[in-house]
Amino acid sequence: MNFHQEPLTFVGTVNLKVQNLERSLLFYKEVIGFKILEQTETTASLTADGKAPLLTIEQPGDIVPQTGRTTGLYHFAILLPTRADLANIVQYFAEIGLRLGSSDHLVSEALYFSDPDGNGIEIYADRPASEWDWNNGEVHMTVDPLDFKELLSIKREHPWNGLPTGTVMGHIHLHVSELPKTEEFYTKGLGFEVVSRFGNQALFISTGKYHHHIGLNTWNGVGAPPPAANSVGLQSYTLVLPSEEKRNEIVNQLKSIGAHVTEDFMTEDPSGNRILLKV
């Protein structure tokens, strides 16, 4: 399962804006099991392995709550190394009484909930890629009930003790204002492949035949506006690229479709979702 390393392009870090840093830190440490990598008065960087940041949170001075029906974050998705890890965190969430949703997507088993600001979170474990069903270049994904009884019956070596080393940012799922220009940006610009479509409402894209590194949907309405710049929610996310050569190639592709890229390699999709291109 090498879908989050070279030579692929994948999501590295998600950067969020929150209303109260201390409240968010308590949630991300005690409920999810992140460790603090770095912290200032208004920002914090969170990690699973003590080295790589997976999530950063920031409390801007003029922050306002989320407003509905805008573009931006639908959820970010934390990928656990094993199914036993997922069983462990299910057991832990039951013990602390966390309210959550769940789904069996065939390619993966997933839990869904939100942080104190309403930022959507998925925690999931992948099924082996050899079990994924592909047809005409598209991977088959469903929204079936998760079999908690069977999941919790698997053998586990130890109880939940925070996010294990090997946890990565599995994917990000975004609200966008429309799909045609968005698809062009992510495929012709950033070089992703469409691996699944949900009617004319959502598409899922990846590199290296992963089931998806990015999800894109119009469920907040076609033409949905971007949120206010000082709103709680997604600040930006990082795409990790395998080389400087690949980044230069992508920058040229983005410019060829009319997208702007700053000198520090920040770009925006057609809905205003900000993306940092990192090697």
Salt bridges, closest charged atoms under 4 A:
ASP104 OD1 - ARG127 NH1 2.76
GLU109 OE1 - ARG83 NE 2.61
GLU109 OE2 - ARG127 NH2 3.41
ASP117 OD1 - ARG23 NH2 3.05
GLU122 OE1 - HIS75 NE2 2.92
GLU122 OE1 - HIS171 NE2 3.13
ASP126 OD1 - HIS211 NE2 2.61
GLU150 OE1 - ARG83 NH2 2.40
GLU183 OE2 - ARG197 NH2 2.85
GLU244 OE1 - ARG247 NH2 3.04
GLU249 OE2 - LYS246 NZ 3.49
